[in-house]
């Protein structure tokens, strides 16, 4: 016997395409619990990965890059899109190497929803013993500067709100017992 539906659940009535580019936005129409209908824009696309790489010296590897949403250069965790057929672990290792030239012992520690309006997940990879093994080789349209921060500075940076991967950073630090 199936469980009764949750009275707070919305019922999908229909979808229509929106814009496509780096991400796809679709508009979904829902019937609300009170019977009314409402449109919600949802972000679709492949899952993504964020990497917290910790060096033997206890430094965290970050990349500074321009982010169009905030319209600012931000210091962030390395990461990006998980390519078709790629595991989150493989994507995390690839993104870290491409963006920073660093590698180390990597582990996937879980995933989280990016926001309430996204259908994609962000996987979190922690790398320990990170060391530079190559020169960064970012892809087209990626203009990056590699930097490092102490754990204390990273925690302050997470609290500042000036990081697009704040939840992934906290989750990684919690996993490492470094909150």
Kinemage of the C-alpha trace (Angstrom):
@kinemage 1
@onewidth
@group {chain A} dominant
@subgroup {mainchain}
@vectorlist {calphas} color= white
{ca unk a 1} P 0.000 0.000 0.000
{ca unk a 2} L 1.415 3.360 -1.033
{ca unk a 3} L 1.920 6.095 1.517
{ca unk a 4} L -0.556 8.980 1.274
{ca unk a 5} L 0.814 12.074 -0.471
{ca unk a 6} L 2.400 14.736 1.706
{ca unk a 7} L -0.128 17.585 2.101
{ca unk a 8} L 2.670 20.119 1.562
{ca unk a 9} L 3.785 18.597 -1.767
{ca unk a 10} L 3.195 20.547 -4.947
{ca unk a 11} L 1.878 18.770 -8.049
{ca unk a 12} L 3.656 19.387 -11.348
{ca unk a 13} L 1.118 20.524 -13.948
{ca unk a 14} L 3.497 21.256 -16.837
{ca unk a 15} L 6.879 22.535 -17.983
{ca unk a 16} L 8.012 24.902 -20.696
{ca unk a 17} L 11.527 25.585 -21.916
{ca unk a 18} L 13.384 28.697 -20.958
{ca unk a 19} L 16.902 29.773 -21.797
{ca unk a 20} L 19.909 27.573 -22.436
{ca unk a 21} L 23.586 28.368 -22.133
{ca unk a 22} L 25.979 27.274 -19.393
{ca unk a 23} L 22.827 26.235 -17.577
{ca unk a 24} L 19.245 25.606 -18.660
{ca unk a 25} L 16.325 27.382 -17.056
{ca unk a 26} L 12.842 25.883 -17.413
{ca unk a 27} L 9.560 27.142 -16.032
{ca unk a 28} L 7.460 24.574 -14.199
{ca unk a 29} L 3.826 25.163 -13.306
{ca unk a 30} L 2.691 23.631 -10.017
{ca unk a 31} L -0.650 23.157 -8.319
{ca unk a 32} L -0.158 24.354 -4.772
{ca unk a 33} L -1.670 22.695 -1.660
{ca unk a 34} L -4.473 25.293 -1.655
{ca unk a 35} L -5.399 24.507 -5.299
{ca unk a 36} L -3.862 27.636 -6.826
{ca unk a 37} L -1.217 27.406 -9.558
{ca unk a 38} L 2.197 29.070 -9.646
{ca unk a 39} L 5.158 29.157 -12.035
{ca unk a 40} L 8.688 28.481 -10.785
{ca unk a 41} L 11.914 28.858 -12.762
{ca unk a 42} L 14.223 25.885 -12.232
{ca unk a 43} L 17.904 25.514 -13.089
{ca unk a 44} L 18.734 22.246 -14.834
{ca unk a 45} L 22.004 20.778 -15.980
{ca unk a 46} L 24.689 18.314 -15.081
{ca unk a 47} L 25.797 17.832 -11.502
{ca unk a 48} L 28.813 19.836 -10.378
{ca unk a 49} L 31.705 19.272 -8.000
{ca unk a 50} L 33.571 21.450 -5.490
{ca unk a 51} L 36.961 20.469 -4.089
{ca unk a 52} L 38.460 21.399 -0.756
{ca unk a 53} L 42.163 20.607 -1.189
{ca unk a 54} L 44.284 20.706 1.946
{ca unk a 55} L 48.081 20.767 1.700
{ca unk a 56} L 50.434 19.035 4.141
{ca unk a 57} L 51.095 22.525 5.601
{ca unk a 58} L 47.376 22.929 6.411
{ca unk a 59} L 46.727 25.427 3.609
{ca unk a 60} L 43.576 25.284 1.474
{ca unk a 61} L 43.960 25.688 -2.292
{ca unk a 62} L 41.621 28.317 -3.785
{ca unk a 63} L 41.133 29.906 -7.184
{ca unk a 64} L 40.364 33.572 -7.730
{ca unk a 65} L 38.108 34.194 -10.706
{ca unk a 66} L 35.423 36.555 -11.966
{ca unk a 67} L 31.858 35.404 -11.293
{ca unk a 68} L 29.139 37.030 -13.418
{ca unk a 69} L 26.306 36.587 -10.874
{ca unk a 70} L 27.996 38.537 -8.072
{ca unk a 71} L 29.832 40.648 -10.706
{ca unk a 72} L 33.062 40.300 -8.757
{ca unk a 73} L 36.337 38.398 -8.533
{ca unk a 74} L 35.935 35.799 -5.776
{ca unk a 75} L 38.280 33.318 -4.126
{ca unk a 76} L 36.559 29.953 -4.431
{ca unk a 77} L 36.990 26.227 -4.113
{ca unk a 78} L 38.159 24.641 -7.381
{ca unk a 79} L 35.412 22.766 -9.185
{ca unk a 80} L 33.054 22.615 -12.100
{ca unk a 81} L 30.751 20.457 -14.175
{ca unk a 82} L 30.832 16.678 -13.948
{ca unk a 83} L 31.165 15.550 -17.560
{ca unk a 84} L 28.937 12.802 -19.007
{ca unk a 85} L 30.255 9.388 -17.978
{ca unk a 86} L 32.530 10.876 -15.318
{ca unk a 87} L 32.262 10.089 -11.606
{ca unk a 88} L 32.211 12.914 -9.041
{ca unk a 89} L 35.617 11.703 -7.797
{ca unk a 90} L 37.122 11.772 -11.291
{ca unk a 91} L 35.610 15.206 -11.943
{ca unk a 92} L 36.955 16.574 -8.658
{ca unk a 93} L 40.464 15.331 -9.359
{ca unk a 94} L 40.328 16.618 -12.953
{ca unk a 95} L 39.001 20.053 -11.968
{ca unk a 96} L 41.580 20.450 -9.189
{ca unk a 97} L 44.427 19.537 -11.544
{ca unk a 98} L 43.153 21.690 -14.431
{ca unk a 99} L 42.429 24.771 -12.344
{ca unk a 100} L 45.328 24.637 -9.883
{ca unk a 101} L 47.887 22.011 -10.939
{ca unk a 102} L 47.386 20.315 -7.530
{ca unk a 103} L 46.690 16.632 -6.788
{ca unk a 104} L 46.515 14.455 -3.674
{ca unk a 105} L 44.483 11.793 -1.901
{ca unk a 106} L 40.871 12.425 -2.907
{ca unk a 107} L 37.560 11.214 -1.504
{ca unk a 108} L 33.937 12.065 -2.232
{ca unk a 109} L 32.268 12.987 1.056
{ca unk a 110} L 28.723 13.513 -0.237
{ca unk a 111} L 26.542 15.934 -2.110
{ca unk a 112} L 24.103 18.775 -1.480
{ca unk a 113} L 21.439 20.657 -3.368
{ca unk a 114} L 22.766 23.912 -4.808
{ca unk a 115} L 19.516 25.737 -4.047
{ca unk a 116} L 15.778 25.184 -3.779
{ca unk a 117} L 15.436 26.112 -7.464
{ca unk a 118} L 18.073 23.778 -8.928
{ca unk a 119} L 17.651 20.209 -10.127
{ca unk a 120} L 21.376 19.529 -10.035
{ca unk a 121} L 23.523 18.473 -7.121
{ca unk a 122} L 26.925 19.673 -6.002
{ca unk a 123} L 29.264 16.867 -5.007
{ca unk a 124} L 31.940 17.619 -2.420
{ca unk a 125} L 35.420 16.160 -2.776
{ca unk a 126} L 38.095 16.481 -0.099
{ca unk a 127} L 41.742 16.170 -1.100
{ca unk a 128} L 44.406 15.761 1.564
{ca unk a 129} L 48.150 15.948 1.064
{ca unk a 130} L 47.551 18.292 -1.866
{ca unk a 131} L 50.719 19.276 -3.709
{ca unk a 132} L 51.379 21.051 -6.964
{ca unk a 133} L 52.267 18.469 -9.608
{ca unk a 134} L 51.708 20.511 -12.781
{ca unk a 135} L 51.006 23.984 -14.044
{ca unk a 136} L 47.315 24.942 -14.081
{ca unk a 137} L 45.633 24.321 -17.442
{ca unk a 138} L 42.152 25.864 -17.199
{ca unk a 139} L 39.673 25.571 -20.045
{ca unk a 140} L 38.421 28.236 -22.401
{ca unk a 141} L 36.790 31.197 -20.652
{ca unk a 142} L 38.492 30.331 -17.364
{ca unk a 143} L 40.864 33.024 -16.191
{ca unk a 144} L 42.139 31.972 -12.781
{ca unk a 145} L 44.702 32.843 -10.159
{ca unk a 146} L 45.701 30.070 -7.753
{ca unk a 147} L 46.077 31.063 -4.121
{ca unk a 148} L 46.115 29.378 -0.729
{ca unk a 149} L 44.566 30.265 2.605
{ca unk a 150} L 45.067 29.054 6.144
{ca unk a 151} L 42.196 27.135 7.704
{ca unk a 152} L 41.536 30.147 9.948
{ca unk a 153} L 41.366 32.445 6.907
{ca unk a 154} L 39.130 29.969 5.062
{ca unk a 155} L 36.698 29.845 7.985
{ca unk a 156} L 36.588 33.669 8.030
{ca unk a 157} L 36.091 33.641 4.257
{ca unk a 158} L 33.191 31.182 4.583
{ca unk a 159} L 31.564 33.430 7.200
{ca unk a 160} L 31.991 36.483 4.960
{ca unk a 161} L 29.550 35.214 2.325
{ca unk a 162} L 32.053 36.007 -0.439
{ca unk a 163} L 32.257 32.415 -1.659
{ca unk a 164} L 29.834 30.669 -4.012
{ca unk a 165} L 30.554 27.243 -2.495
{ca unk a 166} L 29.989 28.089 1.174
{ca unk a 167} L 27.902 25.006 1.960
{ca unk a 168} L 30.456 22.713 0.292
{ca unk a 169} L 33.260 24.398 2.257
{ca unk a 170} L 31.478 23.916 5.589
{ca unk a 171} L 30.627 20.316 4.733
{ca unk a 172} L 34.253 19.570 3.849
{ca unk a 173} L 35.609 21.229 6.999
{ca unk a 174} L 33.088 19.317 9.110
{ca unk a 175} L 34.197 16.057 7.456
{ca unk a 176} L 37.829 16.893 8.272
{ca unk a 177} L 36.959 17.859 11.862
{ca unk a 178} L 38.281 21.379 11.164
{ca unk a 179} L 35.232 23.558 11.759
